[in-house]
Amino acid sequence: MEEYSEEIFCCSQWIKNGKFEKVCIQLPDYMLCKSVSISSEFERLLAHRVYILGDTSYGSCCVDETAAQHIAADCIIHFGRSCLTPNRQLPVYYILPKQPLDDVQCANSIIKTFETDEELVLVLYDVAYHHVRDHLAKSLAPAKSIILSDLDLKEQNTTSCTVSDGQEYTCIFGRRFPDLNYKNIVYIVHDNYMNNVDRFILERKECQVYIYQNSCNILTQRTLSSVIKKKHYTKEKIKDSTHIGILICSLSIRDLLERINRVKCLCKKTNKKCYIFSVGRPNVAKLANFPEIEIFVNITCAEGVIENQKEYMQPIVNIDDIELALGTDYSNLPDVSLVTNKLRNITMPNEEIELSSALNVRTDMSLSKVTQNRTWTGLNPHDTRPPVIIATEGRKGTPSSGYITSDSDHRS
């Protein structure tokens, strides 16, 4: 509780300046044990009641506007790790986690690695190290070619970073930095959290990406080989699929409808059937209820990655993978799948159909086409017992009078 006392005081001033009355405090699961002390401190400083959002609708890194709308909240105070994805309506104040970082040792390691390189170096850091950002900037100040990024927090000013006159800045994945021609990127990670690292690798393909691990004070280079191999496999699986599920895993994203419509347009363009699913927090049991779906598109924040994806029946991909597979490079011509080694797009209707008043037969893309060939074979498909036949009428009678069959009157 003491580690957040300064942030809680600054947040209470922000609430008073904004004249917010209904305040929601969103806590991750590991901080629910501190909910009473945190809410009591806010109520003491604000002199009115606050609300605790204990169970988030989706991931704890996203702002849960859905739960806050139940009480018509005016603002949300988000504790814990955050993806910094722009939300849709409510103002948000972030109180980020704090993890120790030796800024001097980290800066020396980075400077020593690039002391003979005159190219620009961009340093990114995990949100857990935002509280030492100013100290890290002072330690990196002797190296003029090394530029330290900042978090894109529009509602609050937590660092001494100022915008230079005439300097263009870019914002990506919640990070804000000058728009320059960088050749190297250093990402200071915490607890091997690599989701953003891989996204930066794909976004800045011309840069060499290095990872600094605070636990062992090692600066290593991360290659693209494993990431690119996985992307190519995902691309082929998307092209093979005919029924795609749009999985809604966050309702607070500002451009949620635009993302959904983009996936729908790509599916329509490539003659694929798509369905929208909103099942809350996805798990293996929920998605297993839809075996007809061949692949799911995860509509979520930048850090929203479903864990243990190998346990799911269908692959789960991001909207970037759909863009890569079904975007401008997609061709309707027949080709061979690199995964199944089968022909695909062989029944694709011609797009250049002349307009006429004649009726045309529409290709059946419903789920009935998928399920019509299903047969029940029992729990043991390799059963060698005689097959089941239609029941026929047997013998009639009693032991004393004898039995007769349907085709004979002779008693036996």
Salt bridges, closest charged atoms under 4 A:
GLU3 OE2 - LYS34 NZ 3.79
GLU7 OE2 - LYS98 NZ 2.66
GLU41 OE2 - ARG44 NH2 2.59
ASP126 OD2 - ARG81 NH2 2.63
ASP134 OD1 - ARG133 NH1 3.94
ASP150 OD1 - HIS130 ND1 3.98
ASP152 OD2 - LYS154 NZ 2.73
ASP198 OD1 - ARG222 NE 2.88
GLU236 OE1 - ARG344 NH2 2.92
ASP240 OD1 - ARG344 NH1 2.53
ASP255 OD1 - ARG259 NE 3.23
GLU292 OE2 - ARG374 NH1 3.59
GLU294 OE2 - HIS243 ND1 3.73
GLU303 OE1 - ARG81 NE 3.50
ASP320 OD2 - ARG199 NH1 3.54
ASP321 OD1 - LYS231 NZ 2.68
GLU323 OE2 - ARG262 NE 2.72
ASP335 OD1 - ARG344 NE 2.96
ASP383 OD2 - ARG385 NH2 2.78
GLU393 OE2 - LYS396 NZ 3.82
